[in-house]
């Protein structure tokens, strides 16, 4: 016999619907800005961001797919588009002919460097600057708990959770262009 439904009370429903509204509205706003300013989707920007943060600005395609929460076929198609635009390159992994490595090219580094400042400005405008320091701390705590429940292995954006500067997000993507 199924468990009885534990319905949301009014406060729960309000919190849930506000979270749903943010989940629906924020990606569209980010996609619009990045498309206009950099010719990238938000997910493509995340791919470049993840590669910039990877060792030697390179990740296995399977790890890259997991880190941006996209299936392997979708990520492969996205990487093909980015490769055609000269922003990334793919190569066979040494010692494993079935595995592909994806690397950020100098052109990809430049695109990320140009895309990051207006993106960060929009993130500040839509989220960060609307919250107090205390609320930002609460947001970090709340989203950490939610993310741990949804992704206990921390595969989505996992490499970016380390306490260090993140090129293109919490630090300018300066320094030498990608190899």
C-alpha positions in Angstrom: 0.0 0.0 0.0 1.5 3.4 -1.0 2.4 5.9 1.7 0.0 8.7 2.2 1.0 11.9 0.5 2.6 14.6 2.7 1.2 17.6 1.0 3.0 20.9 1.0 1.7 23.6 3.3 1.3 27.1 2.0 4.8 28.2 3.0 6.3 25.0 1.5 4.4 25.6 -1.8 5.5 29.2 -1.9 9.2 28.3 -1.4 8.9 25.5 -4.0 7.2 27.7 -6.6 9.7 30.5 -6.2 12.5 27.9 -6.6 10.8 26.6 -9.8 10.5 30.2 -11.1 14.2 30.8 -10.6 15.1 27.5 -12.3 12.9 28.5 -15.3 13.9 32.2 -15.6 17.6 32.2 -14.8 18.9 29.8 -17.5 16.9 31.8 -20.1 18.4 35.1 -19.0 21.9 33.6 -19.0 21.5 32.0 -22.4 20.2 35.3 -23.8 23.1 37.3 -22.5 25.8 34.8 -23.5 24.2 34.3 -27.0 24.1 38.1 -27.6 27.5 38.9 -26.2 29.6 35.8 -27.0 27.7 33.6 -29.4 27.5 30.9 -26.8 24.8 29.1 -24.9 25.1 28.9 -21.1 26.0 25.2 -21.4 28.7 26.0 -24.0 30.1 28.6 -21.6 30.1 26.1 -18.8 32.1 23.7 -21.1 34.7 26.4 -21.7 34.7 27.2 -18.0 35.2 23.6 -17.0 38.0 23.1 -19.6 39.8 26.3 -18.4 39.7 24.9 -14.8 40.9 21.4 -15.9 44.5 20.1 -15.8 46.3 21.5 -18.8 42.9 22.9 -19.8 41.8 19.4 -20.9 39.2 16.9 -19.7 38.0 13.5 -20.9 34.8 13.8 -22.8 32.9 11.6 -20.4 34.1 13.7 -17.4 33.2 16.9 -19.3 29.7 15.5 -20.0 29.2 14.7 -16.3 30.5 18.1 -15.2 27.9 20.0 -17.2 25.1 17.5 -16.6 24.7 16.6 -20.2 24.6 13.2 -21.7 27.5 11.9 -23.7 25.8 12.3 -27.1 24.6 15.8 -26.4 28.1 16.8 -25.1 29.7 15.2 -28.1 27.5 17.3 -30.5 28.2 20.4 -28.5 32.0 19.8 -28.5 31.8 19.2 -32.3 30.2 22.6 -32.7 32.8 24.2 -30.5 35.5 22.4 -32.3 34.2 23.6 -35.7 34.3 27.2 -34.2 37.9 26.6 -33.2 37.2 26.9 -29.5 38.2 23.3 -28.5 40.0 20.4 -30.0 39.4 16.7 -29.5 42.0 13.9 -29.6 42.3 10.3 -28.8 43.4 9.7 -25.2 46.9 8.1 -25.0 46.6 4.4 -24.1 42.8 4.3 -24.6 41.6 4.6 -28.2 38.0 4.6 -27.1 38.3 7.7 -25.0 38.5 11.3 -26.2 40.2 14.2 -24.6 38.8 17.7 -25.1 41.1 20.7 -24.8 40.5 24.4 -24.8 42.3 26.1 -27.7 43.8 29.6 -27.6 40.7 30.8 -29.4 38.5 29.2 -26.8 40.5 30.9 -24.0 40.1 34.2 -25.8 36.3 33.6 -26.2 36.0 32.7 -22.5 38.1 35.8 -21.5 35.7 38.0 -23.5 32.5 36.2 -22.4 33.3 36.1 -18.7 33.1 39.8 -17.7 29.6 40.5 -19.0 28.4 37.1 -17.8 29.7 37.8 -14.3 28.1 41.2 -14.4 24.7 39.6 -15.2 25.2 37.0 -12.4 25.9 39.9 -10.0 22.9 41.9 -11.2 20.4 39.0 -11.1 21.6 37.2 -8.0 24.5 38.4 -6.0 23.7 42.1 -5.7 20.1 41.3 -4.7 21.2 39.4 -1.6 22.8 40.5 1.7 26.1 38.9 2.8 24.1 36.8 5.2 21.6 35.7 2.5 24.5 34.8 0.2 25.9 32.6 3.0 22.5 31.0 3.4 22.1 30.5 -0.3 25.5 28.7 -0.4 24.5 26.5 2.5 21.0 25.7 1.0 22.3 25.0 -2.5 25.1 22.8 -1.1 22.6 20.7 0.7 20.3 20.4 -2.3 23.2 19.6 -4.7 24.5 16.9 -2.3 21.1 15.2 -2.4 20.9 15.4 -6.2 24.5 14.7 -7.0 26.3 12.9 -4.0 29.3 12.1 -6.2 29.7 15.9 -7.0 30.2 15.2 -10.7 28.3 18.3 -11.9 30.7 21.2 -11.8 32.7 19.1 -9.3 36.1 20.4 -10.2 34.9 23.9 -9.6 34.0 23.5 -5.9 37.6 23.6 -4.7 38.5 26.7 -2.7 40.6 28.5 -5.3 40.2 31.1 -8.0 38.1 29.9 -10.9 39.2 31.3 -14.3 36.2 33.2 -15.9 34.1 33.1 -12.7 35.9 34.2 -9.5 39.1 35.3 -11.3 39.8 36.9 -14.6 40.8 34.3 -17.2 44.2 36.0 -17.7 47.5 34.4 -18.1 48.8 32.6 -21.2 46.4 31.4 -23.8 45.6 27.7 -23.8 48.3 25.5 -25.3 
